[in-house]
């Protein structure tokens, strides 16, 4: 068997959920999983955009219960492992048990990049269930390389098999990624991965830089479908990797077909770096705030850009979606007072 240079995890059916307001249906899941599986993608992640248990008023309701979609994915994959994301406090250990019974083999346990200590119970539970456990540190631009190492060592001590940093705001430059990955690879005994977003148009370059610094797990989504201005596009990452002579074990042409013929036609908007998407990366704001802030701007008659910039100034993080409404209301009141 040919050895691959890095493992590709596709998150179209999880992170992509943000971009379509969590409106996936079983037929969408089946077509995308079959396409990714046929292309040789090693791991396919599926869940509500905010992870297991995320379907709620605060984060947005799923069109179909996520466990029905997960079951459909597990039924049609031939070689790829199915993964789920869980954020402690949104998902619970019972969710891991239920998806494990459905056939999920990989659990990604995600916390803010300074809160790894809340992941212990869930990482250990995943291991007890026979799953691969991946520690996932979100909004990694908000912590230094040294700080990320401290958090990663905690997840490693809990039993994590792999450690990921997520550029959830798409705010990191290539040098930012290199410094963080280099520090983690040097300090950890487990493999490192990177989950990149494209708000600064850096996702592919950052992923390749991460690989060059020793990361052996990289994420992407078909056609870049994901929160904010989107994720690292799986088909582009695979094509660029091939140009560099990096063996991914996947077929770039099949990934291109999937993106063009199945994923793009179902997207409500193409993943472009417009003003709002760029501000997310510029201000360091969590990618999934894009549509929430757009709705708040329309509802309260204020600028989406103003909302996002203020959220960035306040260093608001994932899980604080309620602050979007607070900020929009404050801006609306401020503008009204100025007009008097």
KAPEUR-V161540 format. One record per residue. N is the residue number from 1. OMEGA is omega in whole degrees, -180 to 180 (NA if undefined). Layout:
N_OMEGA, N_OMEGA
//
This chain:
1_180, 2_179, 3_178, 4_-178, 5_171, 6_178, 7_-179, 8_174, 9_180, 10_-174, 11_-179, 12_-174, 13_172, 14_180, 15_177, 16_179, 17_178, 18_-173, 19_179, 20_178, 21_174, 22_-176, 23_173, 24_174, 25_-174, 26_-179, 27_175, 28_-179, 29_-177, 30_-179, 31_-178, 32_179, 33_180, 34_179, 35_179, 36_-179, 37_-180, 38_179, 39_177, 40_178, 41_-171, 42_-178, 43_180, 44_-178, 45_178, 46_176, 47_167, 48_-179, 49_179, 50_175, 51_180, 52_-179, 53_-175, 54_-179, 55_-172, 56_178, 57_-175, 58_-173, 59_-177, 60_-177, 61_175, 62_176, 63_-178, 64_177, 65_-172, 66_-178, 67_172, 68_179, 69_179, 70_178, 71_179, 72_179, 73_-179, 74_-178, 75_-171, 76_180, 77_179, 78_-177, 79_-177, 80_172, 81_176, 82_-179, 83_173, 84_174, 85_176, 86_173, 87_178, 88_-176, 89_171, 90_173, 91_-179, 92_-178, 93_179, 94_176, 95_178, 96_180, 97_-177, 98_-179, 99_175, 100_178, 101_179, 102_179, 103_178, 104_-176, 105_-175, 106_177, 107_176, 108_-176, 109_-169, 110_174, 111_169, 112_-170, 113_176, 114_-172, 115_-179, 116_-176, 117_178, 118_-176, 119_-171, 120_-177, 121_-174, 122_176, 123_180, 124_179, 125_179, 126_179, 127_179, 128_179, 129_178, 130_179, 131_164, 132_-179, 133_179, 134_172, 135_-169, 136_-178, 137_-175, 138_178, 139_-171, 140_177, 141_-176, 142_177, 143_180, 144_174, 145_-179, 146_178, 147_178, 148_177, 149_179, 150_-180, 151_-179, 152_179, 153_175, 154_-179, 155_177, 156_-179, 157_179, 158_178, 159_179, 160_180, 161_-178, 162_178, 163_179, 164_162, 165_-178, 166_173, 167_-170, 168_179, 169_-175, 170_-171, 171_-172, 172_170, 173_179, 174_179, 175_176, 176_-179, 177_-179, 178_-178, 179_-179, 180_-180, 181_179, 182_180, 183_-178, 184_-180, 185_-179, 186_-172, 187_-171, 188_174, 189_-178, 190_-180, 191_-178, 192_177, 193_180, 194_177, 195_-172, 196_171, 197_-164, 198_-175, 199_176, 200_-179, 201_-176, 202_-168, 203_-179, 204_179, 205_179, 206_179, 207_178, 208_177, 209_178, 210_177, 211_-179, 212_178, 213_174, 214_176, 215_-178, 216_173, 217_179, 218_-178, 219_171, 220_172, 221_-180, 222_-178, 223_-180, 224_-175, 225_-179, 226_-177, 227_179, 228_177, 229_175, 230_-178, 231_170, 232_-178, 233_-176, 234_-175, 235_178, 236_177, 237_180, 238_-179, 239_179, 240_178, 241_178, 242_178, 243_179, 244_-177, 245_179, 246_-178, 247_-180, 248_-177, 249_180, 250_-179, 251_-178, 252_-178, 253_177, 254_177, 255_176, 256_178, 257_180, 258_-179, 259_-173, 260_-171, 261_-176, 262_-172, 263_-178, 264_-179, 265_-178, 266_-178, 267_178, 268_175, 269_177, 270_-177, 271_178, 272_179, 273_177, 274_-176, 275_-177, 276_179, 277_180, 278_179, 279_177, 280_180, 281_-179, 282_-177, 283_179, 284_-177, 285_-179, 286_-172, 287_-176, 288_178, 289_-173, 290_-177, 291_177, 292_-179, 293_177, 294_180, 295_-180, 296_179, 297_-180, 298_-177, 299_-174, 300_174, 301_178, 302_-177, 303_175, 304_180, 305_179, 306_180, 307_-177, 308_179, 309_179, 310_176, 311_177, 312_179, 313_-179, 314_-179, 315_178, 316_-176, 317_179, 318_-175, 319_180, 320_-179, 321_179, 322_179, 323_179, 324_178, 325_179, 326_-179, 327_180, 328_179, 329_180, 330_179, 331_179, 332_179, 333_180, 334_179, 335_-180, 336_180, 337_180, 338_-178, 339_-178, 340_NA
//
